[in-house]
Amino acid sequence: MRRLSRTILALGEALLRLGGDVATVRRKQCMACRRLRNFVCVPPAWQAKLLAYGKVDPGEVDLVPGLSRDVAGLGHHGTGDLGVQLRSERDLERAGELFRLTCAGA
């Protein structure tokens, strides 16, 4: 669980570094990162993974099994149709481009 806590902190820092106008907002159901609108939503961590949802069309990016998936038809608490599963800081590095795309679209 300690590794997941480091991943949560690293995710918050990485999202804030995407731009000077990026802010994080804590909500009851999630942590949201926003510019004018939310572009990434991170619900509370479950088990050994952290889920993040971003506003990117999953058809426009290369989905990586075990890291990213299309959640358009699934019910979930979050913003957007791209689901990203983070289990470690290495996964965060691999998902960096996906988060940059979500920020650019906000």
Secondary structure, DSSP 8 states (H G I E B T S, - for coil): -HHHHHHHHHHHHHHHTT-TT-EEEE-SS-EEEESSSEEEEE---BTTBEEEEESS-GGGS---TTTEEE-TTS--SSSSSEEEEESSHHHHHHTHHHHHHHHHH-
